[in-house]
Amino acid sequence: MARMIFVNLPVADLDRAKAFYTALGFTLNPAFSDETAACMVWSEAIYVMILSHAKWRSFTTRPIPARGSSEVSLALAVDSKDEVNHLVQAGAAHGGTADVNPPEDHGFMFQRTIEDPDGHVWEPFWMDPAMASGEAHEGAGA
């Protein structure tokens, strides 16, 4: 079996969360979704399971972090700076909060943040393919 990651996130309003993630370009996998959870697909290897608070509590007795706390930051690699900007704008138009951390532009890498309606922070970023592959080096005209 291929290595995959399933990020599980508690959400207060499942329909609102589905709309947010769909706006970012995730697709719904109905085979693993019901009225308590939705499987949102980013790629063949990356899935986000958004779970109602009741469903979340069936997995753990640990408290759901309060909005405004930092539990994790999830980075999404995309193909261009324009796509970074598009994801942040689309997320903000669907209940998210844009740029909860300042945007960063290092020339060879550009990133912004979008907080989903439940406070989970996503960082869409673009990196120059030559830098990502190791062909170029920071400070060498990248």
N, C-alpha and C positions, 0 to 999 in steps of 0.2 A: 504494500500500500504506500502511496506517495505521502510524504510529510505534508501536513496541513496544520493550520492554526484556526481555532474557533475561539474568538474573543466573546466572552459572555458579559453583557451589560444590563443592569437593572434599569427599567424605564417606568415612569409614572403613567404615561399614556401611550399605549402600544400603537394606535393608529397615527398619532402625531410623530412618533419615532420612525415608523415605516415611511411616512411622507418625507421626513428629513433625510433619511438614508437613501431613499429612491432619488431625491433631488441631487445627491452627491454622486449618483451613478451606480449605486449598489442595485442588485436585482433580488427580488423575493424568490426564495425557493419554497413553494407551497408544500412540498413533501415533508418539510421539517418545520412547519408553521401551523399554529392554531390560534385560538382566542387568547392564549396566555403567553405566546412566544412567536417570534418570527425569525427565520433564518435569512439574513441579508448577505448576498454573495458579492465580494469584491473581485475575486479571481478564482482560478481553479484550486488555489491553495489557501485562500483567506476568506473566512466567513465570520460574520458578526451575528451572534445570537442576542437579540434584544428580548428581554424577559420582563413580564409584569412583575411588580414587587412581590405579589403572592407566589409566583413561580420561582422567583429568585430565592425567597425564603424557604422553599422546599429543598434547596441545595445546600443552604448554610444558615446557621444561626447568627453569624457575624452581622453587625449592623450595616445598612446601606450608608455609604459616606454622605455626609451633608453636602448640599450644593455649595460650591466655592472651595471645597477641599481639593487637594491634589492626590489622586490615587495612582494615576498612570497618564501618560501622554502617548497617543498612538499616531505614528507617522505613516503617511501614504505617499509612495513615490508615484509621480505622474510625469507626462512626457514634455511639458513646457511650463514656462512662467505663466502663460495665458491660462493654462488649465488650473494651475494653483489658484489664480484669481477667480476663475469661473467657479471652482468648488466652494470657495469661501463665500462668494456672492450668492450662489444657489442655496447654501446652507443657511445663510442669514435670512434669505427670503422665505425659508421654511422653518422658522422658529429658533434658529441658532444665533449665536453671538459671535460676530467676526472679530478677529484680532484681539483675543483675550491676553495674548502675549504679543509684544511688538513684532512686526514683520522683520525678517532678516534677509538681506541681499548681500552675498559674499562674492558676487560676480559668477563664480562657478556653481553656486548653489543659492536657491531662493526658496524661502518658506514663509508661510503664514499659518495662523491658527484659527480654528472654528470650534466653538463650544456647542455641543448638541443641546437640545432642549432640557436634558437631564443633567447637564454639567460635565459630560465627558469631553475631554479635549482631544481634537484631531489636528494633525499638522500635515497638510498637504505640502509636498516639497518637490522641487525640480533640481536635478544635479546634472551638470554637463556630462554627457556620456563618456567623454575622454577622461574626465576626472574619476568618474565612477569605475571605469575599467582599469584605472591605474596608468593609462597612457600619458596623461598630463599630470603635472604636479602643481599644487597650490603655489602661487607666486611666480609661476613660470609662464606668465602671459595667459593664464586660463581665464 
